[in-house]
Amino acid sequence: MNFYEFLDLDERGKAFAIWHYGVFLMSRTFNGDLHKLYAIEDFYVEVCHNSDNQIAEKINSFESVEFLDPYLDQINLDDLISMVK
């Protein structure tokens, strides 16, 4: 599935694609809400969950790595370096 095929899906189809094709990368909390980041093929999907009811309220998809910036502070470079050695 490519980025444009994903964009053409309705919300239920996007949820199905994330469940079946998505690789969970990490999560973060922003303004009290939980944001989960997934990779599908060569693009990313962020699912935003409401903190009050835990329901996914928004699905953002993007190809540009610049949108990964909010997640970068969670990556421990020491762990990555030790994995490469």
C-alpha positions in Angstrom: 0.0 0.0 0.0 1.4 3.4 -0.9 0.8 6.8 0.6 -1.8 7.8 -2.0 -3.8 4.6 -1.7 -3.9 5.2 2.1 -5.1 8.7 1.6 -8.0 7.4 -0.5 -9.3 5.2 2.3 -12.1 6.2 4.7 -11.5 6.2 8.4 -12.4 2.5 8.8 -10.1 1.5 5.9 -7.3 3.5 7.4 -7.8 1.8 10.7 -7.7 -1.6 9.0 -4.5 -0.7 7.1 -2.8 0.5 10.2 -3.8 -2.7 12.1 -2.6 -5.0 9.3 0.3 -3.2 7.6 1.5 -0.7 10.2 4.6 -1.2 12.2 4.4 0.5 15.6 7.4 2.8 16.1 6.8 4.8 19.3 4.3 7.0 21.2 4.3 10.4 22.8 2.0 12.5 24.9 1.0 15.9 23.7 -1.5 18.2 25.5 -2.6 15.2 27.5 -3.4 13.1 24.5 -1.6 10.0 23.3 -0.1 10.0 19.8 1.1 6.7 18.4 3.4 6.6 15.4 3.4 3.8 12.8 5.3 3.1 9.6 3.6 1.7 6.5 5.8 1.0 3.5 7.5 4.4 2.9 5.3 6.7 4.9 4.2 7.4 8.5 0.9 7.5 10.2 0.2 9.2 13.6 -2.9 8.2 15.4 -4.1 10.7 18.1 -6.1 9.2 21.0 -8.2 11.4 23.2 -7.0 11.1 26.8 -10.5 11.2 28.3 -12.0 8.3 26.4 -9.0 6.6 24.7 -10.8 6.8 21.3 -8.7 7.5 18.2 -9.9 11.0 17.1 -7.4 11.8 14.3 -5.2 10.0 11.8 -2.4 12.0 10.3 -0.3 10.5 7.5 2.9 12.0 6.0 5.9 11.1 3.9 8.2 13.9 5.1 10.6 13.0 8.0 10.3 16.6 9.2 7.0 15.6 10.9 9.0 13.1 13.0 10.6 15.9 15.0 8.3 15.6 18.0 9.5 12.0 18.4 13.3 12.6 18.1 13.9 13.5 21.7 12.7 10.0 22.7 15.5 8.2 20.8 18.4 7.3 22.9 21.5 7.5 20.7 23.6 5.5 23.1 21.3 2.5 22.7 21.5 2.9 18.9 25.3 3.1 18.9 25.6 0.0 21.1 23.4 -1.9 18.7 25.7 -1.0 15.8 28.9 -2.1 17.5 
